[in-house]
Amino acid sequence: MTLTNRLKKRNQSDTVLSQHDEQQDKEPPRDLHEVQEEVRKTKETKQNKRHFYATRRFIFPLGLILGVFLGLFFVQPSDFQDFQTHLALLMDEFELSMPQFPNIDLPQLDLSLVESEWRRLWSNIPEPWKLNTNGLEFTVGEKIAARGLSAKHPVVLVPGIISTAADHTALQGLESWSTSPEYRAFFRKKVWGGFSMLSQVTFNRDKWIAALMLDPFTGLDPPGVKVRAAEGIDAASSFIQGYWLWSKIVENLAVVNYDTNNLHLAPYDWRLSFYNLEERDAYFSKLRATIEGFVLKWVESPKHGRAGSDWVENHIEAFISIAGTHLAKAVSAFLSGEMKDTVQINPAGAYVLERFFSRKERQKLFRSWAGSASMWIKGGDDVWGNVTWAPDDLENSTHSHGALITFRQNSPATEGEHGLFNMTSSQAGTWTLERTPESFQKMMATNYSFGIERDVEKLKANNLDFTKWTNPLEIQLPHAPSMKIYCVYGHGKETERSYWYTQQKYEYDEVQADSPSAMCTDDRLDGGVNCTSHRPPLDLPLARTTHIDAEYTDETARPRILNGVKMGEGDGTVSLLSLGAMCVEGWKRPRWNPAGIKVVTVELPHNPVATIPRGGGTTSDHVDILGSLALNEVILKVATGAGEEVQDSFVSNIREYAKRIKWD
């Protein structure tokens, strides 16, 4: 039937072409000047129809004005004092020099008047409109201090691992200590975080990517590269100037008498697996030695910390999980180098992103970071559902989140594919791993585990296996009956939960990246005639390009489908099941919590203030929650010894969803 239709279409098109040829034969030949004049008039007509705002004369000045405005938006009045120094460093960086005039004495730039005027202008801007403030600085601390509460328990702040969706960035900076000639320009500069990173990404992108990538086999620094976590409280206080992170919590803790003597921020290289963190940086050993630790399983293990099974009971008062990714983040970053934010930007932005930092490059970078793999989906189908059902499916759903990866029927993705089907979390995980290099698969197998363990004896044995420690479904909580756990996270912002995928053109399989080089590099005098290639004789691109089906949007579906992403509940980055299921159900069971540690869950509704750039004190976005008044109040109450005032508070149906999970 299809072949018949194609023949009909071909015959029809042939008929049209023959008719067109006959008409052309009947028309008298036209003069060349007439044709040129017609083309000129057509061009003029198109130009006249083109709107002014679509021309370069409008777009270029607009971009220039917006760039200057955004640059000035981040400038503080005190920055003018160092303007000449920064200008000299910038010119030296790009080997520029000012013209010299021997007979003319040029005066030094005096920016004192500009600074005073800028300070006056800056003081008139409302505090909530400034990105580096939200108008609520120190208010929670002052409220707690007014009650007579003060610092009681030492506080350790452990920033989160990178959000591969990167709809938000990693919460801590990395700086280069490389001294090899090709990376010497990065020495002691931030390669992640700060404006120096933006400069490197813009002008030295390839070297920047190479500096951030890890060795695919060892999971450590590649030869000649040395990148380490920035140290001190400033390491995660801000990502770039004006974009605060942990600084709001630090400010409020300082009001109740916290300082560097009883407040410690423990940054780490989030690219590394937990095992390599200790191997390379002795991270957990240093942390324990500094403030008697915070690292639970590692410090209790007789094979590692050797501190005994009662160490957590004796040293840890409480553990506060802030928007904790307990069970999963997104698999899409590892499969196709994408996430919600990369597929939902406008076409112009998508084009720039793809040209500047393509899916392939993002995919390769993500896969080199063993630390980010700790957020691989855990628990399998028992937690996340099957093809037709998921614990967090809404009533009257037209699509189930249980199918983590779905393909549209009769789409180009299924043409010529016999084994392609809608996949659950377990199937999607296996399918994704099959499309990764062998080095990534080995890294996953030697550092992580993603199942669910119900046998108590095996759970006890897993307490000694470091590959299980990032999966709360395969280990038990420490024996610390007096310790408290507080799960605090946001709810009310649409979050990516599952995906519609598609496939397009064929490409060379990246899985072959670990095979010997295909290029014959024998440069002997005989011209390398005896050199043989290791690639197969039939060298064809056999793999399909796989990516999120960004062209598919259905606002009427339940759940909504936006650019190939099925939206669910969460904090904008992490899904609700991952945030709260362990807190309200998993850790309530003796199998995973044998000591009966008290677990308190506090859900914060996402109610951002529209007139404040980052939502103000009532936001519950995955990162901006760090400036939330409610979160800061929970932290200060626990730190000052008033933790008993913090009780369960829910705004979602997480308890109902969690009961549907197959725990037993």
C-alpha positions in Angstrom: 0.0 0.0 0.0 2.8 2.4 0.9 4.6 1.5 -2.3 1.5 2.2 -4.4 1.0 5.6 -2.7 4.6 6.5 -3.4 4.1 5.5 -7.1 1.0 7.6 -7.3 2.8 10.6 -5.8 5.7 10.1 -8.2 3.3 9.9 -11.2 1.5 13.0 -10.0 4.7 14.9 -9.5 5.9 13.8 -13.0 2.6 15.1 -14.5 3.0 18.4 -12.8 6.6 18.7 -14.0 5.6 17.8 -17.6 2.8 20.4 -17.5 5.2 23.0 -16.1 7.6 22.2 -18.9 4.9 22.6 -21.5 3.9 26.0 -20.1 7.6 27.1 -20.2 7.8 26.0 -23.9 4.7 28.1 -24.7 6.1 31.3 -23.0 8.3 33.5 -25.1 11.9 33.9 -24.0 12.6 36.9 -21.7 15.5 39.3 -21.9 18.3 39.0 -19.3 17.8 42.6 -18.1 14.1 41.8 -17.5 15.0 38.9 -15.3 17.6 40.9 -13.3 15.1 43.7 -12.8 12.5 41.2 -11.5 15.0 39.7 -9.1 15.9 43.2 -7.8 12.3 44.1 -7.2 11.7 40.8 -5.4 14.6 41.5 -3.0 13.4 45.1 -2.3 9.9 43.8 -1.6 11.3 41.2 0.9 13.5 43.9 2.6 10.5 46.3 2.9 8.5 43.5 4.5 11.2 42.8 7.1 10.5 44.4 10.4 13.0 46.9 11.8 13.5 44.9 15.0 14.6 41.9 13.0 17.5 43.8 11.4 21.1 43.9 12.5 20.9 47.7 13.0 18.5 47.0 15.8 19.8 43.7 17.2 23.5 44.6 17.6 23.0 47.9 19.5 20.3 46.2 21.7 22.7 43.4 22.6 25.5 46.0 23.3 23.2 48.0 25.6 21.9 44.9 27.4 25.5 43.6 27.9 26.6 46.9 29.4 23.5 47.0 31.6 24.0 43.5 33.0 27.7 44.2 33.6 26.9 47.4 35.6 24.2 45.4 37.5 26.9 43.3 39.1 29.3 46.2 39.8 29.6 47.3 43.5 30.6 50.9 44.3 33.8 49.6 45.9 34.8 47.9 42.7 35.7 51.3 41.1 38.8 51.5 43.5 40.3 48.5 41.7 39.3 49.4 38.2 42.7 50.5 37.0 44.3 47.3 38.5 41.7 45.1 36.8 42.2 47.0 33.5 45.9 46.5 33.6 45.6 42.8 34.3 43.0 42.3 31.5 45.3 44.1 29.0 48.2 42.0 30.1 46.2 38.8 29.8 45.4 39.6 26.1 48.8 41.2 25.4 47.4 44.7 24.8 49.1 48.0 25.5 48.2 51.6 25.6 49.8 53.9 23.0 52.7 55.9 24.3 53.1 59.6 23.8 56.5 60.8 25.1 55.8 64.5 25.0 52.4 64.2 26.6 51.9 63.5 30.3 48.6 61.6 30.5 46.9 61.9 33.9 45.8 58.8 35.9 42.1 57.9 35.7 40.3 59.4 38.7 37.1 57.5 39.3 36.3 58.9 42.7 33.5 61.0 41.3 32.1 58.1 39.3 32.3 55.9 42.5 30.4 58.5 44.6 27.7 58.9 42.0 27.4 55.1 41.5 27.2 54.7 45.3 24.4 57.2 45.5 22.5 55.5 42.7 23.1 52.0 44.2 21.8 53.1 47.6 18.5 54.1 45.9 17.9 50.7 44.4 15.6 48.6 46.6 17.5 45.7 48.4 15.2 42.9 47.1 16.0 43.9 43.5 19.8 43.3 43.9 20.8 39.8 43.0 23.4 39.6 45.8 20.8 40.3 48.4 17.1 39.5 49.0 16.2 42.2 51.5 16.0 39.6 54.3 19.7 39.5 55.4 20.2 38.5 59.1 16.5 38.7 59.9 16.1 35.1 61.0 19.2 35.2 63.1 18.0 38.4 64.8 14.7 36.7 65.5 16.3 33.6 67.1 18.8 35.7 69.0 16.0 37.8 70.5 14.7 34.7 72.2 18.0 34.3 74.0 19.2 31.4 71.9 22.9 31.2 70.9 25.4 28.8 69.3 25.3 25.4 71.0 26.4 22.7 68.5 29.3 23.1 66.0 28.0 23.2 62.5 29.4 21.6 59.4 28.1 22.7 56.0 28.6 20.1 53.3 27.6 21.5 49.8 25.7 19.3 47.4 27.0 17.4 44.4 26.6 19.1 41.0 23.1 19.3 39.7 23.6 17.5 36.3 20.8 19.0 35.0 22.5 21.6 35.7 19.6 23.5 35.7 21.6 24.7 38.6 25.3 24.6 38.9 27.5 22.9 41.4 27.5 24.7 44.8 31.2 25.0 45.2 34.2 26.3 43.3 37.1 24.4 41.7 40.5 26.0 41.1 43.4 24.9 39.0 46.8 24.0 40.5 48.2 22.8 37.2 51.7 23.9 36.4 52.2 22.2 33.1 52.8 24.8 30.3 49.5 24.2 28.5 47.5 24.8 31.7 49.7 27.4 33.4 47.4 30.2 32.4 44.7 28.7 34.7 47.0 28.5 37.8 45.1 29.4 41.0 42.2 30.6 39.0 38.6 29.3 39.4 37.8 26.9 36.6 34.3 26.4 38.1 32.7 29.4 39.7 33.5 33.1 39.4 33.9 35.4 36.5 37.3 33.8 35.6 35.4 30.7 34.6 33.2 32.7 32.2 36.3 34.2 30.7 37.9 30.8 30.2 34.7 29.3 28.7 34.5 32.2 26.2 38.1 32.5 25.1 39.7 29.1 25.9 36.9 26.6 25.8 38.8 23.5 24.7 41.4 23.9 27.4 38.7 24.6 30.0 36.9 21.4 29.1 40.1 19.4 29.2 41.0 20.8 32.6 37.6 19.8 34.1 37.5 16.3 32.6 38.7 13.4 34.6 40.7 10.4 33.4 38.0 7.9 32.2 39.9 4.9 33.6 41.2 6.0 37.0 38.6 8.6 37.7 41.4 11.0 38.9 43.3 13.8 37.3 44.5 13.3 33.7 48.3 13.7 33.2 49.4 17.4 33.5 46.1 18.5 35.1 45.5 19.3 38.8 42.2 20.8 39.8 41.2 21.0 43.5 38.2 22.3 45.5 38.4 25.9 46.6 38.8 26.1 50.4 37.1 28.2 53.1 33.6 29.5 53.7 33.9 31.6 50.6 34.2 28.5 48.5 30.5 28.0 48.3 29.1 31.3 49.6 28.6 32.5 46.0 28.9 31.0 42.6 29.8 34.3 40.9 29.7 37.8 42.3 26.1 38.7 42.9 24.7 35.1 42.9 24.6 34.0 46.5 24.5 30.4 47.6 25.3 29.5 51.2 26.0 33.1 52.3 22.5 33.6 53.6 22.8 30.7 56.0 26.2 31.9 57.1 24.9 35.4 57.8 22.1 34.1 60.0 24.4 31.7 61.9 26.8 34.5 62.5 24.1 36.5 64.3 23.8 33.7 67.0 27.6 33.7 67.6 28.9 31.3 64.9 32.2 32.0 63.4 35.2 30.1 62.0 35.8 28.4 65.4 32.4 26.6 65.4 31.3 26.8 61.8 33.1 24.8 59.1 32.3 24.6 55.4 33.6 21.3 53.9 33.9 21.8 50.1 35.1 18.9 48.0 35.8 18.0 44.4 32.3 16.9 43.4 33.6 15.4 40.2 35.2 12.5 42.1 33.6 9.3 43.4 33.5 9.1 47.2 36.2 6.5 47.2 38.5 8.6 45.1 37.8 11.6 47.3 39.6 9.8 50.2 42.2 8.2 48.0 43.3 11.5 46.3 42.4 14.2 48.8 42.0 12.3 52.1 38.8 14.3 52.4 37.0 12.2 55.0 40.1 11.8 57.2 40.7 15.6 57.2 37.1 16.2 58.0 37.1 13.9 60.9 40.4 15.3 62.2 39.1 18.9 61.9 35.9 18.7 63.8 35.4 15.1 64.7 33.6 14.3 61.5 30.4 14.2 59.8 30.8 11.2 57.4 28.7 8.5 59.1 29.4 5.1 57.3 33.0 5.8 56.4 34.1 6.9 59.9 32.4 3.8 61.5 33.8 1.3 59.0 36.6 -1.0 60.5 38.1 -1.0 57.0 38.3 2.8 56.7 37.6 5.3 59.5 37.9 2.7 62.3 36.2 4.9 64.8 33.7 2.3 66.1 30.0 1.8 65.7 29.2 4.4 68.4 31.1 7.3 66.8 28.1 8.9 65.2 26.0 8.6 68.4 28.8 10.3 70.3 29.6 13.1 67.9 26.6 13.9 65.7 23.6 15.7 67.2 21.6 16.1 64.0 21.8 15.8 60.2 19.8 18.3 58.1 19.3 17.2 54.5 18.6 20.3 52.4 16.8 19.4 49.1 18.6 16.1 49.3 18.7 13.9 46.2 18.2 10.6 48.0 17.0 8.3 45.2 17.7 9.9 41.8 18.2 12.9 39.7 18.2 12.6 35.9 19.6 9.9 33.6 19.1 12.1 30.5 22.4 13.9 31.1 24.4 10.7 30.8 22.4 9.3 27.9 22.2 12.4 25.6 23.9 15.3 27.5 20.5 17.0 28.0 18.1 18.1 30.7 15.0 20.1 31.0 16.7 23.5 30.7 18.7 22.7 27.6 15.6 21.5 25.6 13.2 24.3 26.8 15.3 27.3 25.7 14.2 29.2 22.6 15.5 28.1 19.2 18.1 30.9 19.0 19.5 29.9 22.4 19.5 26.3 21.5 21.4 27.0 18.3 24.0 29.0 20.3 24.3 26.4 23.0 24.8 23.6 20.4 27.4 25.5 18.5 29.2 26.6 21.6 28.9 23.5 23.9 27.3 20.7 22.0 25.4 17.7 23.3 28.3 15.4 22.6 30.7 17.6 24.5 28.3 17.9 27.5 27.8 14.1 27.4 31.5 13.4 27.4 32.1 15.8 30.3 29.3 14.4 32.4 30.5 10.9 31.9 34.0 11.7 33.1 32.7 13.0 36.5 32.3 9.9 38.6 30.8 12.0 41.4 27.8 13.0 39.4 27.0 9.3 38.8 26.0 9.0 42.5 22.7 10.5 41.4 21.9 7.7 39.1 18.3 6.4 39.6 18.1 4.0 42.5 15.6 1.3 43.5 14.5 0.2 40.0 11.0 -0.6 39.1 9.9 -1.3 42.7 10.4 2.4 43.5 9.7 4.1 40.2 7.0 1.9 38.7 6.4 -0.1 35.6 5.4 0.9 32.0 1.8 1.5 33.0 2.0 2.7 36.6 4.1 4.8 39.0 3.7 5.7 42.7 3.4 9.4 41.9 1.1 9.2 38.9 -1.9 11.6 39.2 -5.5 10.6 38.9 -6.8 10.4 35.3 -3.3 10.4 34.0 -2.9 10.0 30.2 0.7 9.0 30.5 2.5 7.1 33.3 5.8 8.3 34.8 6.7 4.6 35.1 7.8 4.6 31.5 10.9 6.7 32.2 11.8 6.8 28.5 9.0 6.7 25.9 9.0 6.8 22.1 6.2 8.2 20.0 4.5 5.7 17.7 5.3 5.9 14.0 8.1 8.4 14.8 11.4 8.4 12.9 13.0 6.9 16.1 11.4 3.6 15.5 12.2 3.2 11.8 14.4 0.2 11.2 14.5 -0.5 15.0 13.3 -3.9 16.1 14.2 -3.8 19.8 13.1 -0.3 20.7 10.3 0.0 23.3 9.1 2.2 26.1 11.4 1.6 29.1 11.0 1.5 32.9 13.8 2.9 35.1 15.6 -0.4 35.2 15.4 -0.9 31.5 16.4 2.7 30.8 19.4 2.4 33.1 20.6 -0.7 31.2 19.9 0.8 27.8 21.8 4.0 28.8 24.8 2.0 30.1 25.0 0.0 26.8 25.5 3.3 25.0 28.4 4.5 27.2 32.1 3.7 26.9 33.5 0.7 28.7 35.5 3.0 31.1 32.2 4.5 32.3 30.7 1.1 32.9 33.7 0.0 34.9 33.6 3.1 36.9 29.9 2.6 37.8 30.5 -1.1 38.7 33.4 -0.3 41.0 32.0 2.7 42.8 28.2 2.4 42.9 25.2 0.2 43.4 21.6 1.1 42.5 19.3 -1.7 43.6 17.1 -2.3 46.7 18.0 -4.7 49.5 15.4 -6.1 51.9 17.4 -8.8 53.7 18.6 -7.5 57.1 21.7 -9.6 57.2 22.8 -8.5 53.7 22.1 -4.9 54.7 24.5 -5.3 57.7 27.1 -6.7 55.3 26.6 -3.8 53.0 27.5 -1.4 55.7 31.1 -2.5 55.1 30.9 -2.1 51.3 31.7 1.4 50.1 30.0 0.9 46.8 26.6 0.8 48.6 27.1 3.9 50.7 25.5 6.3 48.3 22.3 4.2 48.0 20.1 4.5 51.1 18.1 1.4 49.9 21.1 -0.9 50.4 22.6 0.2 53.7 21.3 0.9 57.2 21.4 4.2 59.1 24.1 4.4 61.8 23.4 3.0 65.3 22.7 6.5 66.8 19.4 6.4 68.5 19.8 10.0 69.9 20.6 11.6 66.6 17.9 13.4 64.6 17.5 13.6 60.8 15.7 16.6 59.3 14.6 16.4 55.7 13.9 19.9 54.4 12.9 20.5 50.8 10.7 22.5 48.5 7.6 21.6 46.6 5.3 23.3 44.1 7.6 23.8 41.1 7.3 21.7 38.0 10.1 19.2 37.8 11.3 16.9 35.0 10.2 13.3 35.9 10.3 11.2 32.7 11.0 11.8 29.0 10.0 11.3 25.4 13.0 10.4 23.3 13.7 10.1 19.6 16.5 9.0 17.3 17.8 10.6 14.2 20.8 10.2 12.0 23.4 7.4 12.3 26.7 8.1 13.9 29.9 6.3 14.9 29.3 4.4 18.1 30.9 6.2 21.1 31.3 2.8 22.8 34.2 2.2 20.5 36.1 5.0 22.2 38.0 2.5 24.4 39.2 0.4 21.5 42.7 1.0 20.1 43.1 4.1 17.9 41.7 3.8 14.4 44.3 6.1 13.1 47.6 4.5 11.8 50.3 6.5 13.6 53.3 4.5 12.3 55.7 7.3 11.0 58.6 5.1 10.1 60.8 5.7 7.0 58.9 3.1 5.0 55.8 5.3 5.2 54.0 3.0 7.5 53.1 0.4 4.9 53.2 -2.3 7.5 50.9 -0.4 9.8 47.4 -1.9 10.2 44.2 -0.3 11.5 42.3 -1.8 14.4 38.9 -0.6 13.1 36.7 -3.2 11.5 36.9 -3.5 7.7 33.3 -2.4 7.3 33.6 1.0 9.1 30.0 2.4 9.0 28.2 4.6 11.5 25.8 2.1 13.1 24.5 4.0 16.2 21.6 6.3 16.1 21.7 9.8 17.5 19.5 9.7 20.6 18.1 12.8 22.3 15.0 14.2 24.0 12.1 14.7 21.5 12.1 18.5 22.0 9.5 19.0 19.2 6.8 17.1 21.2 4.7 19.4 23.5 1.2 18.6 24.8 -0.2 21.1 27.3 -3.4 19.1 27.6 -1.8 15.9 28.6 -1.7 14.7 32.2 1.1 15.1 33.2 2.1 18.0 31.0 4.6 17.4 28.2 6.9 20.3 27.5 9.5 19.9 24.8 9.7 16.1 25.3 9.9 16.3 29.1 7.0 14.8 31.2 6.7 17.2 34.1 6.1 16.0 37.7 6.2 17.3 41.2 9.3 18.5 43.0 11.5 21.6 43.6 12.3 22.4 40.0 15.3 20.1 39.9 14.7 16.9 42.0 11.5 14.9 41.8 9.3 14.6 44.9 9.8 10.8 45.3 13.6 11.3 45.4 13.3 14.2 47.9 10.9 12.7 50.4 10.2 8.9 50.0 13.0 7.8 52.2 12.2 10.4 54.8 8.5 9.6 55.3 8.5 5.9 54.7 11.9 4.2 54.0 13.7 5.4 57.1 10.6 4.8 59.2 11.2 1.0 58.8 13.5 -0.9 61.2 15.1 -2.7 58.2 16.9 0.6 57.1 16.7 2.4 60.5 17.5 -0.2 63.1 18.3 2.3 65.8 15.0 4.1 65.4 16.6 7.5 64.6 13.9 10.2 64.6 13.2 11.5 61.1 11.4 14.9 60.7 10.2 16.0 57.3 9.6 19.7 56.5 8.1 20.6 53.1 8.3 24.2 52.1 5.8 25.5 49.5 7.2 27.3 46.6 5.7 30.8 46.7 8.3 33.2 45.1 7.7 36.9 45.1 7.4 37.9 41.4 9.1 41.3 41.9 12.3 39.8 43.4 14.7 38.2 40.9 15.3 35.0 42.9 12.0 34.7 44.7 12.7 36.2 48.1 12.3 34.5 51.4 9.4 32.3 50.4 11.0 30.6 47.4 11.6 26.8 47.6 13.6 26.4 44.4 16.3 23.7 44.6 19.1 26.3 45.0 17.3 29.4 46.0 15.8 27.6 49.0 19.2 28.4 50.7 17.8 31.9 51.1 14.4 30.8 52.4 13.3 32.2 55.8 11.7 28.9 56.8 14.8 26.8 56.0 17.1 29.3 57.8 14.8 29.1 60.8 15.0 25.3 60.9 18.8 25.3 60.7 19.2 27.9 63.5 16.7 26.2 65.8 18.6 22.9 65.5 22.0 24.6 65.8 21.0 26.5 69.0 19.5 23.5 70.7 15.8 24.2 69.9 15.4 21.4 67.4 12.4 19.9 69.2 10.4 22.8 67.9 10.8 21.5 64.4 8.0 19.1 63.5 6.6 17.4 60.4 5.0 19.7 57.9 3.6 18.6 54.6 2.2 20.5 51.5 2.3 17.5 49.1 1.0 14.0 48.8 4.4 12.4 49.4 3.1 10.2 52.3 0.5 8.7 49.9 3.0 8.3 47.1 5.6 6.7 49.4 3.1 4.0 50.6 2.6 2.8 47.0 6.3 2.0 46.7 7.1 -1.8 46.9 9.2 -1.6 50.1 8.5 -5.3 51.1 
